[in-house]
Protein backbone atom coordinates (compact mmCIF):
# COMPACT_ATOMS: atom_id res chain seq x y z
CA UNK A 1 0.00 0.00 0.00
CA UNK A 2 1.37 3.40 -1.04
CA UNK A 3 1.49 6.02 1.68
CA UNK A 4 0.78 9.65 0.71
CA UNK A 5 2.12 12.48 2.80
CA UNK A 6 0.98 16.09 2.63
CA UNK A 7 3.61 18.44 1.31
CA UNK A 8 4.30 21.29 3.68
CA UNK A 9 5.58 24.75 2.78
CA UNK A 10 9.10 25.44 3.78
CA UNK A 11 9.95 28.51 5.82
CA UNK A 12 11.51 30.15 2.77
CA UNK A 13 8.36 29.62 0.69
CA UNK A 14 6.19 31.10 3.44
CA UNK A 15 8.44 34.14 3.67
CA UNK A 16 8.24 34.63 -0.10
CA UNK A 17 4.42 34.49 -0.02
CA UNK A 18 4.28 36.95 2.88
CA UNK A 19 6.66 39.30 1.07
CA UNK A 20 4.51 39.19 -2.09
CA UNK A 21 1.36 39.97 -0.08
CA UNK A 22 3.14 42.85 1.67
CA UNK A 23 4.21 44.30 -1.70
CA UNK A 24 0.67 44.04 -3.08
CA UNK A 25 -0.76 45.73 0.00
CA UNK A 26 1.81 48.55 -0.22
CA UNK A 27 0.79 49.09 -3.85
CA UNK A 28 -2.94 49.05 -3.10
CA UNK A 29 -2.94 51.39 -0.09
CA UNK A 30 -2.01 54.56 -2.07
CA UNK A 31 -4.55 53.66 -4.75
CA UNK A 32 -7.31 53.17 -2.19
CA UNK A 33 -6.25 56.30 -0.34
CA UNK A 34 -6.39 58.38 -3.53
CA UNK A 35 -9.78 56.91 -4.42
CA UNK A 36 -11.10 57.81 -0.96
CA UNK A 37 -9.72 61.35 -1.28
CA UNK A 38 -11.27 61.76 -4.73
CA UNK A 39 -14.64 60.58 -3.40
CA UNK A 40 -14.51 63.00 -0.47
CA UNK A 41 -13.44 65.83 -2.77
CA UNK A 42 -16.44 65.09 -4.99
CA UNK A 43 -18.72 65.37 -1.95
CA UNK A 44 -17.11 68.70 -1.06
CA UNK A 45 -17.78 69.97 -4.60
CA UNK A 46 -21.37 68.79 -4.20
CA UNK A 47 -21.58 70.74 -0.93
CA UNK A 48 -20.60 73.93 -2.71
CA UNK A 49 -23.24 73.27 -5.35
CA UNK A 50 -25.84 72.93 -2.60
CA UNK A 51 -24.60 76.07 -0.88
CA UNK A 52 -24.86 77.97 -4.16
CA UNK A 53 -28.46 76.83 -4.59
CA UNK A 54 -29.15 77.97 -1.06
CA UNK A 55 -27.58 81.36 -1.76
CA UNK A 56 -29.75 81.78 -4.85
CA UNK A 57 -32.88 80.77 -2.91
CA UNK A 58 -32.01 83.36 -0.29
CA UNK A 59 -31.52 86.03 -2.98
CA UNK A 60 -34.82 85.07 -4.61
CA UNK A 61 -36.60 85.52 -1.28
CA UNK A 62 -34.83 88.82 -0.50
CA UNK A 63 -35.31 91.05 -3.52
CA UNK A 64 -32.39 89.46 -5.45
CA UNK A 65 -29.93 90.42 -2.73
CA UNK A 66 -27.26 87.96 -1.53
CA UNK A 67 -26.60 87.59 2.18
CA UNK A 68 -23.46 88.96 3.84
CA UNK A 69 -20.62 86.80 5.09
CA UNK A 70 -21.58 87.72 8.66
CA UNK A 71 -23.87 90.00 10.71
CA UNK A 72 -27.00 88.97 8.83
CA UNK A 73 -30.18 89.99 10.63
CA UNK A 74 -32.47 87.05 11.44
CA UNK A 75 -36.24 87.39 11.56
CA UNK A 76 -36.12 85.90 15.07
CA UNK A 77 -33.56 88.48 16.16
CA UNK A 78 -29.80 88.50 16.38
CA UNK A 79 -27.04 88.51 13.77
CA UNK A 80 -25.66 85.33 12.18
CA UNK A 81 -22.98 84.30 9.69
CA UNK A 82 -23.76 83.16 6.17
CA UNK A 83 -23.83 79.36 6.81
CA UNK A 84 -26.70 79.63 9.27
CA UNK A 85 -28.52 82.27 7.24
CA UNK A 86 -28.41 80.27 3.99
CA UNK A 87 -29.23 76.96 5.68
CA UNK A 88 -32.19 78.35 7.62
CA UNK A 89 -33.59 79.89 4.47
CA UNK A 90 -33.51 76.44 2.85
CA UNK A 91 -34.62 74.15 5.68
CA UNK A 92 -36.24 76.34 8.32
CA UNK A 93 -34.94 78.23 11.35
CA UNK A 94 -33.06 76.91 14.32
CA UNK A 95 -34.17 78.00 17.79
CA UNK A 96 -34.09 81.68 18.73
CA UNK A 97 -32.48 80.59 21.99
CA UNK A 98 -28.71 80.82 21.59
CA UNK A 99 -27.75 77.75 23.60
CA UNK A 100 -30.49 75.63 22.02
CA UNK A 101 -29.61 76.78 18.49
CA UNK A 102 -25.97 75.84 19.00
CA UNK A 103 -26.99 72.34 20.12
CA UNK A 104 -29.43 71.99 17.22
CA UNK A 105 -26.70 72.79 14.68
CA UNK A 106 -24.28 70.39 16.33
CA UNK A 107 -26.84 67.58 16.06
CA UNK A 108 -28.26 68.41 12.63
CA UNK A 109 -26.76 65.83 10.24
CA UNK A 110 -27.90 67.67 7.12
CA UNK A 111 -26.32 70.90 8.31
CA UNK A 112 -23.04 69.17 9.19
CA UNK A 113 -22.90 67.19 5.96
CA UNK A 114 -23.54 70.30 3.86
CA UNK A 115 -21.48 72.91 5.69
CA UNK A 116 -18.39 70.88 6.59
CA UNK A 117 -15.91 69.46 4.08
CA UNK A 118 -15.55 65.64 4.38
CA UNK A 119 -11.82 65.84 3.55
CA UNK A 120 -11.22 68.21 6.45
CA UNK A 121 -13.48 66.09 8.66
CA UNK A 122 -11.22 63.09 8.07
CA UNK A 123 -8.09 64.99 9.05
CA UNK A 124 -9.05 67.48 11.74
CA UNK A 125 -10.60 67.57 15.16
CA UNK A 126 -14.24 68.63 15.13
CA UNK A 127 -14.74 72.07 16.58
CA UNK A 128 -17.48 73.32 18.84
CA UNK A 129 -20.41 74.79 16.99
CA UNK A 130 -21.30 78.43 17.37
CA UNK A 131 -24.70 80.06 17.50
CA UNK A 132 -23.81 82.28 14.52
CA UNK A 133 -23.28 79.21 12.32
CA UNK A 134 -19.94 77.70 11.39
CA UNK A 135 -18.65 76.01 8.27
CA UNK A 136 -15.39 74.79 6.78
CA UNK A 137 -16.11 76.97 3.74
CA UNK A 138 -15.44 80.72 3.57
CA UNK A 139 -17.21 83.51 1.69
CA UNK A 140 -15.37 86.23 -0.20
CA UNK A 141 -14.55 89.17 2.06
CA UNK A 142 -16.26 91.48 -0.44
CA UNK A 143 -19.58 90.34 1.06
CA UNK A 144 -18.70 91.63 4.51
CA UNK A 145 -18.84 95.33 3.64
CA UNK A 146 -22.24 96.95 4.16
CA UNK A 147 -21.77 99.65 1.53
CA UNK A 148 -21.31 97.11 -1.27
CA UNK A 149 -24.24 96.26 -3.52
CA UNK A 150 -24.95 92.53 -3.18
CA UNK A 151 -27.78 92.36 -5.70
CA UNK A 152 -27.47 89.63 -8.32
CA UNK A 153 -27.97 92.17 -11.09
CA UNK A 154 -24.84 93.96 -9.83
CA UNK A 155 -22.53 91.10 -8.92
CA UNK A 156 -23.58 88.72 -11.70
CA UNK A 157 -20.59 89.61 -13.87
CA UNK A 158 -18.10 89.61 -11.00
CA UNK A 159 -16.11 86.90 -9.31
CA UNK A 160 -13.94 86.14 -12.31
CA UNK A 161 -10.72 86.88 -10.41
CA UNK A 162 -11.74 85.78 -6.94
CA UNK A 163 -14.17 82.99 -5.98
CA UNK A 164 -17.45 83.60 -4.18
CA UNK A 165 -17.00 80.73 -1.67
CA UNK A 166 -14.21 78.19 -1.24
CA UNK A 167 -12.89 75.69 1.30
CA UNK A 168 -11.11 77.75 3.92
CA UNK A 169 -8.97 76.96 6.93
CA UNK A 170 -8.89 78.36 10.40
CA UNK A 171 -6.89 81.51 11.00
CA UNK A 172 -5.79 80.30 14.44
CA UNK A 173 -5.33 76.53 14.56
CA UNK A 174 -4.47 74.26 11.65
CA UNK A 175 -6.31 71.39 13.37
CA UNK A 176 -9.63 73.20 13.61
CA UNK A 177 -12.35 72.13 11.23
CA UNK A 178 -14.16 75.42 10.89
CA UNK A 179 -12.92 78.34 8.84
CA UNK A 180 -13.46 82.05 9.15
CA UNK A 181 -16.72 83.43 7.76
CA UNK A 182 -14.57 85.52 5.37
CA UNK A 183 -11.80 84.22 3.13
CA UNK A 184 -9.54 87.05 4.21
CA UNK A 185 -7.24 85.99 7.03
CA UNK A 186 -7.70 82.22 6.60
CA UNK A 187 -4.58 80.06 6.55
CA UNK A 188 -3.63 76.93 4.62
CA UNK A 189 -0.63 76.66 6.93
CA UNK A 190 0.11 78.78 9.98
CA UNK A 191 3.14 80.35 8.31
CA UNK A 192 1.50 81.02 4.92
CA UNK A 193 -1.24 83.28 3.68
CA UNK A 194 -3.14 80.75 1.61
CA UNK A 195 -6.89 80.94 2.18
CA UNK A 196 -7.71 77.47 0.88
CA UNK A 197 -7.09 73.88 1.87
CA UNK A 198 -4.94 71.71 -0.41
CA UNK A 199 -6.83 68.79 -1.90
CA UNK A 200 -5.25 66.70 -4.66
CA UNK A 201 -1.85 67.59 -6.14
CA UNK A 202 -1.63 70.88 -4.24
CA UNK A 203 -4.91 72.06 -5.75
CA UNK A 204 -8.04 73.52 -4.28
CA UNK A 205 -11.25 74.78 -5.88
CA UNK A 206 -13.66 77.64 -5.63
CA UNK A 207 -17.32 78.34 -6.23
CA UNK A 208 -17.72 81.37 -8.48
CA UNK A 209 -20.58 83.83 -8.55
CA UNK A 210 -21.96 82.34 -11.79
CA UNK A 211 -22.34 78.93 -10.11
CA UNK A 212 -19.30 77.32 -11.71
CA UNK A 213 -16.73 75.43 -9.63
CA UNK A 214 -13.13 75.71 -10.78
CA UNK A 215 -10.02 73.95 -9.55
CA UNK A 216 -6.93 76.07 -8.99
CA UNK A 217 -3.44 75.71 -7.61
CA UNK A 218 -2.64 76.51 -4.00
CA UNK A 219 -0.28 79.23 -5.28
CA UNK A 220 -3.29 80.86 -6.94
CA UNK A 221 -5.01 80.56 -3.56
CA UNK A 222 -2.13 82.55 -2.11
CA UNK A 223 -2.66 85.22 -4.77
CA UNK A 224 -6.33 85.39 -3.85
CA UNK A 225 -5.37 85.97 -0.23
CA UNK A 226 -3.25 88.92 -1.33
CA UNK A 227 -6.06 90.30 -3.47
CA UNK A 228 -8.47 90.22 -0.56
CA UNK A 229 -6.75 93.28 0.87
CA UNK A 230 -8.59 95.43 -1.66
CA UNK A 231 -12.30 94.82 -2.15
CA UNK A 232 -12.12 96.36 -5.64
CA UNK A 233 -10.25 93.31 -6.91
CA UNK A 234 -13.49 91.36 -6.70
CA UNK A 235 -15.23 94.05 -8.73
N, C-alpha and C positions, 0 to 999 in steps of 0.2 A: 504494500500500500504506500502510495506516494504522499509525503507530508508537505503541506503548503504553509509557508510562514509569511506573515504580513511584512512588507518592506517598510521600514521606518525611515523618516527623513534624518539625515545627518545634521549635526549642529551647523555646519557650513551652509547647507541648503536652506535651513530655517533662517539663518542670518541674511542670506541673499533675498529670500522672499520678503522678510521684514524691511530690508533696505529698499526694495522695489516699491512696496506699499508706502513707505515714508516719502519717497521721491514723488509718487503720484499725488499724495496728500499735499505736499509742498507746492505742487503745480496747480492743484485745484483751489487751494485756499485763496490766492489772489484773484482768481477768476470769479469765485463765489462772492468775494468781498466787493469786487468791482460791480458785479451784477446787483448786489444789495444796495450799493451806493447809487447806482443808476436808477433803481426802483424808487428809492427815497427821494432822489432829486426830482423824478417825475411827479411824485406826490407834492413836493414843494412848489413846482411849477403850477400844478393843478390848484394849490392853495391860492396862489397869486391870481389865477383866473377867477376863482370864486370871490376873492376880495375885490377884484375889479368890478364884477357884477354887482357886488354889494355897494360899491362906491357909486355906480351908475344908478342903482335903485334909490340911494339916498339923494342924489342930485335930482332925479325925476320927482321925488317927493318934496323937494325944497327949492322950487323955482330954478332948476338947472344949476344949482350952486353946490360945489363939492364941499365936503367937510374939511375942517382944519386938522392939522396933525395933532393938536392938543387944545385944551380949553374950549371944547364944544359945549354949548349949553343944552342940557337935557330938558325934556318936557317935565320930568319929575323933579327938576332942580339939580343944581350942581354942575360942575364942568368935568368933562371926560376926554380922554385921548381918542384918536381915530379908531383903534380896534374895537372898543366898546361901542362907539357911536355907529359904526357901519354894521356891526353884528346885531345890535339891538334893532336897527332899522329893518334888518332882514328877518329876524326870528322872534322879535318881541323883547320888551325891556327886562332887565334884571331888577332886583329889588331897589327901592329908593333908599333903604337902609344901608349904610356904607359897609358895615361888617357882614351883613347878610349877602350883599351883592358880591363882595370879595369871595365868599365861600361858594356862591352859586357859580361864578366863573371858574373857580378851581375845580369844581365837580362837573362842569358842563363838557361832555366829551366832544360835542360838535364844535364848540368854541375852541377847545384845545387842539383838536385835529386841524382846524382851519387856520388858526392864528399862530401856531408854532411849527417851525420847520422840523420834519422828521429826521433830517440829517443831524441838526443841532441837538435834537432830543437824544439821539443815540450816543452823543459824545459829551454832553454837558449835564451838570446837575440842574434839576428843575428848580426854578426860582419861586419865591412866594408870589402869589397873584396880588394885584393892586386894584383898588376900587375904580381907578380911572380906566383900567383896561390895558393889559400888556400883550405884547406880541414879540416874535423873533424877527418880524419884518419892520422896516422903517419907512416913513413917508418923507418925500423931499422937503427940505427945510423951507422952500418957497411957500408952502402951505401953512406956515406958522405965523405969517405976518398979516395982521388984520387989514392993513391998507391995500393988500393985493386983491385983485378981482378973480375969484375962484369959479366964475361961471363957465360952463362948458363951451359956450360960444366964444369965450375969450381965451381959454387955455387949450382949446382943441388942436391948435397948430403948434403947441409948445411941446416940451419934453423930448426934443430930438437930440439934445446934447446930454441932458441928465434924465435919469429914470424918474418915474412917479413914485414907485415903491419898490424896494428890493430887500433881500435878506440882509439884515444888519447884525452887528455884534455889540455887546455891552461896551460902554465907555469906561467902565471901572474894573470889571473882572472878566477875564477871558473864559472862565468856566460858567458864567451866568448864561442862562438860556434866553432871557429877554434882551431886547435891544432898546435903544432910545426911541422915543416917538418920532424924532427927526433923524434924518440921515447924518446931518452935521454933528461931528463929535464922536461918532461911532468908531470902533477900532477893530480891525481884523486881527492885529496883534497889539499888545500893549505899547510897543515901541514904534508902531507905524500908524499912519493916518488913513488906512484903508477903511472905507465904510462897510464893506461887504465881506461875507464869509467865503472862503475858497471851497468850491465843490470839486469837480473833476479837472485834473490837469491845470491847476491854478486858475480856474475860471469861475466866475459867478454869473448871475443873470439879473435882469431888471425888468419890471413891468413898466411900460411906457404909457403915456397919457392916451394914446390911441388904442390901447388894449393889447398891443403886441408885447411879446416877451422875447428879449434878446440876450443871448449869452455874450459875455465880455471877459476880457482878461482882468486879473486882479490889479495889474498896473493901471488899467483904465479906471478901475474902482478908486485907486489912489488919486487919479486926476479929478474924478468926480468930487472927492473929498476936498480937494483944493478949490474947485469951482464953487463949492457951497458957500464960500466966504462972501460971495457977491450974488444976491438974489437975481440980478439981471441976467446971469448966465443961463438961468432956466428960461427966461423970456426970449 
